Amino acid sequence: MQKNFKPHPNSFKNTFCVFHEVLPEAVKGLKVQFESKAGSTYYYTEAGMYRVSNHWGRLANSKWRLIAMEPETPSKTKTGFAAWNEFYPDNAEEKLYYIEADYDKSVVTYQHRNNPDYDKKAILRTSFETTKRIKQIRNLQQLTSWAKHFDYDDIDDLRKQIIDQLIYSEKSLDEIKRQI
């Protein structure tokens, strides 16, 4: 029988967390300990939290992201798990976030400075500054019209050069483009 583990109700307010998708069988036999108005269910264990939901991202006053399994499961409802030590504080004032780019998949995400994988090279930014940079990077990844003003052999190399500077420097996008 599952031991009833219950964290403080305010434990999750203003937090950032990356959940990892697990198979739905992971919560089999566990007791639902909270159900949100939006229909997400939560299971608490000594090790961490399971969340079953069809929506991830910004949740009320928290930022919770799901890293999907590969290959991705077909169901829209996903089961995610996060250890208790993977919930990090979030606020709008502090420089808490850094940006990561996966050039092979053309994906950009943000991570928290408390992430043990943070190498201290990417610039830390506020959530607002991070959101602005991510939007610029996604435009560079998805569009080509911006490149017509450059003399280049490989647009992917040009993209990487600009995106790296957006991640690892304080320079504005305009400054970076002028210097290339």
N, C-alpha and C positions, 0 to 999 in steps of 0.2 A: 504494500500500500504506500502511496506517495505521502511523504512528510509534507505538511502544509507550511510552505515557505512564503512569507508575505513581506515584500519590501514596503518601505514608507510610501504613502500615496504621492508625495511630492518629489520622490526620487528621480522622476523622469522629466520634470518640468525644466525647460530651457536646456535640453541636452542634444548632443549630436551623437549618432550611433550608426555603424554600418553592420547590418545583419547579413548573414550568409544563408542562402536558401538550403533547406534540408528537405528530405522527403516527408510527406504528411504523416508517415508511420511514426515519426519521432515523437509526436504528441499522443500517440495511442496509449491509453491507460492513464494519461495525466488529466487532472481536473481543471476545467476552465476556471480561472480565478478572477477574470475581469472580462466584460464584453462592452465595447464602446458603442455609442449611439450609431456609429457608421457601420457596425457589424463586425469589427475586428475582435478576435479573441486572443487572450493573453494567458500564458501558462508560465508560472514562476517556479524555478527550481533552485537548488543551492548553487548550481553552476552559472545560471543565467536565465534569460527570458526567451520563450518561444512566442512568436506573434504570427497569427494566421490572418491574412488580410488580402484584399484585392486592390489596395492602394498603398503606395509608399512615397516618401518624399517629405514634404512639410506637413507636420501633424500638429495642429494647434500651435503650441509654443516650442516645438522640437523639430529637429531635422533628422529623420531616420530613413536611411537608404537600404535597399536590398541588392546584394550581389547575387544574380541569378545563377543557377547551375548551368553547366555546359555539358551536353546540349540542353537548351532551355526546356523546361517542362511545359506541356501544352496548356495547362490550367491557368486561368487569370488569377485565381486565388493561390497565393504562395505562402509557404511556411518558412519563416526565418528564425534564426537563432543568433543571439549575441550574449557573450559572457558579461557579467556585471562590470568588470574592469574595462569594458569597451564603450561605456557610456561616458562621454566627455562633456564638460560644461560649455554652454553656448550663450553668447550675448552679442548685441549689435555694436558695442563700443571697442572691444579688444580685437587685436590682430590674432585670430585663432586659426585661420585656414590657409592652406597652401593648395596649389593646383597641380594635378598630375595629368599628363597626356599620354595616351596609348596611340602611337602613330600608325601601328599596323591595323588597328580597328577603327581609326579616326574617332576616338572617344576622348572626351575630357571630363574629369571629375575633380572634386575637391575633397581634401582630407583635413583632419584636425591636427593641430601641432602636437597633441599628446599621443598621436599614433606612434607606436614603437618603430614603425618603418620610416618615419620622417628623418631624412638625411641632413636636414638643416641647410640645404642649398636653395630650395625654392623659397621665394619671398613670402612672408606671412602677411595676410591682409584681413581686413574686417569682412564680415559676410557681404556687405554691400559692394565693396571693392572686388571681392572674389566673384560675385555674380556678374558684375560688369565685364571683368576680364574673360570669364567663361563665355559670355555671349560673343565677345570679339573673336575668341578662338574658334567657336563653333561656326561663325560666319566665314572665317578663313578656311576651315575644314570643308564646308559644304558648298561654298560659292567659288566661282572663278573670275568674276568680273573685276575684282580688286587687283588681279594680277596683270591686267593689260598695260599698266603703267610701268612695269618692270621688264628688264632684259634678263631672261633666265632660260636655262636649258631644261630644267626639271621642276615643275610646279611643286612637287612633293618636297623637294629639298628647300625650295623657297618658303613653303609653309612651315617646315620644321624650324628653319632659321628664325622666322618671325615669332612663332609660337614659343620657342625656347626663350627668347628675350622677354616675351610677355610673362612667362613663368618665373624666370630667374633674374629679372631686373625691375627697377621702379620706372623705367622709361614708358612713356605713353605710346600707343600704337602709332600715332603720327610721327613721333620722334624716331621710332624704329624704322618706319617706312622711309623716312628722309635719309637715314643713314645707310640704307641698303642700295 
